[in-house]
Amino acid sequence: MLYSPVMTENIDLIADPGLNSLGIAKSPADTRVVVAMSGGVDSSVVAAMLKEQGYDVVGITLQLYDHGVAVQKKGACCAGQDIHDARRVAEAIDIPHYVLDYETRFQDSVMEDFADSYIRGETPIPCVRCNQEVKFKDLLATARDLKADILATGHYVQQKLSGNHARMYRAVDDLKDQSYFLFATTQDQLDYLRFPLGGMEKDDVRRLAEKYGLEVADKPDSQDICFVPNGNYASIIERLRPGASEGGDIVHLDGEILGQHKGIIHYTIGQRKGIGIGGREPLYVIKLDAAQKCVIVGPKEALEITEISLKEINWLGDQDTQENKDGQEIQVKVRSTRPPVPATLLLAPDMMTARLKLHIPQQGISPGQAAVFYDGDRVLGGGWITSGL
């Protein structure tokens, strides 16, 4: 049986019998779908599924950084090989396919922000910024220019309809859930987007790729940040911001200078190994003081945080929440790899900033990371961490 990309347990957008499987009041043949094709198995299966169901599918792949360098890069999305793979899949399933040069937009919106964030002593998440500023902003605008009814991607999240708007939920496959990286998706974007894989397990997606005869069926998932070869982000920062690796002191919380470092961009909050000091009890990076060019270290218990300040809130929950001055009880993820923990969310009246009171202390929380809010499996939004206490 062919898997429907919009089953009721996945994306509840077909309660109205007058709507097609993507929740559009048209026949599939009259419904244009732009699929963001990264060259990986997930987006390739989305394109093949929708094509088989009779939709007017157009594939778009973004070239986000230097093509010559990208050809040599393995294990990352949007590289030269990935563009080639996306083109081959489009040919195999007989859909039009376009490669768009977004290199300048990507560098301005993602790479420059990535470098500046590290220089400020933060730990950025460029994949969120890419979704926020490029894929779900510029690419979505391009899809609308092409008169597409929706933009579909291979992300693992679910949608359900509530009134006239879609809500976001965690994926069925907990190991593949990408809701943390999509917290900045606005309501307008969410209503236009579709995520056909949210109700599927990854193994089932690969089996579909084999069924469709896609060459990417066994292609490994991308692991690295796409523009950071071999995980060496410091070299990228140095290239974008020459002189960023200016050294300074490694200082204990008690004020004692323990040694010297070669630039705060080489350190992250919570780091233990590779600090460059020894002879004492285990020490961790507690804070990065960009203004003083200091790496501040201390014992593990000094990493514990119970209150977090946030900026740039994107709220996908109910609008009457802002009237709850005592806060809202939620679950929150402070790192993509950590499970949600209970917290009290206090949104500012303008809904742009917030405070989180964690019920269970968390360690290794860094400015520049995201805090994503949940009510069970529903995604309520999130914000960028500015500080923790």
Phi, psi and omega in degrees: 000130179289131178288128176277129183293348181228061176287156185297330179278354179258292181231106187279070181244012185236028178296328178278119181297346178277357181259149175279184187293348177258008176081021181251139182277057177214164170289154177307319183297333180263006182254111179274129181237120169271126178252125175284107186257111181274347186097356178269177185292325186295304181292331177294319178294320177303312180298317182292319178301310184290325176298315181296329180278001172096010179283156176277091189262133174236126179265136176231131176240138181260130168268113190256344179205178190311121185295321181297318177290321185298326181302328183272357186266126178247156176076022179219155181279162172063018177277173184302317178298324180294321176298317177299315181296319179297318179298318180295319178297316180300320177295319183294324182261002173063059173232153174294146184219135181231140173254121182253133180277102178250022187300314181295316179297319181295317180295317182293318188270333188242304186292318179295318178296321178302311181295313182297324181296315178296321180296330177280001181086018180262172175238095188283165174236087185297334180295325177292315179298324179295314176298318186289317189257338185242296188293315184262009176239290182290314180294321179297321177296321177296319178300319179292324176298329179276009179064028178285145177281329179211164170245123181250142179227171179265018179291150179263085169215163179246161175229147172220146183274135174226107187067235180260008185232155178269147172250153179258139179226158176298153179288158175297318179278101186298328181289338182254355183308130182242019183297329179302321184276354181246014184298333183276003176296124182282166180297319179298318177295316182299324179292333182268336184275158170224143180233081188296344185266358187300334180262013184243154170274151182300322180299323178292326178295317179294324178295323176295321178300321177293319179301319181280355180071030182280134181295341183269010186304323182256011183293131180296152174291148177290144183241320187273164165295132195299330184258012182245096181299127174057025178074007183273074184291333181299323180293326177293318180296318178298322180292319181282328182227079181307135180090005183292339182269041177289132185283177179184195185270146166260117190238133175286156178304333180279001177099350182286131176279120185259344182170194181237150176241170183252023179130132183292344179293347180271003186233153175225153178300133180093352181294139176242311183279150174076018180287327177099021176227159180203183175085004179229185175297160180305129181240149182234155174286118183263324184204150174244113181263095184294321183297320181264358181057043182246141168257116184260127184239161179186185180289164185302321183296340179288349179279346187290131183237137178241348179220136184232139172258141185230152174231173176050052180293133168247113186256122179246005180274193181290142186288338182283358180298325183297344179278349181274093185289341179274358178094168180241135178279122183223180163247149183222141172255126179256355171213149184296331185268359182258149176287158177296147177234154181290145181202163172253125181259125176243104180276139174292157181305328180276359178063017182260334178231166182199164171237144177242129172254110183281132178283336178235120180305141179240150181248157174071024179280129186235140169305142183099339175278174181249150169244121186246132188263142179224150166238093190066237178269350181283137177270121181264355182121207181174184179200175182264132182287128176254328179195164178217151180235000000 
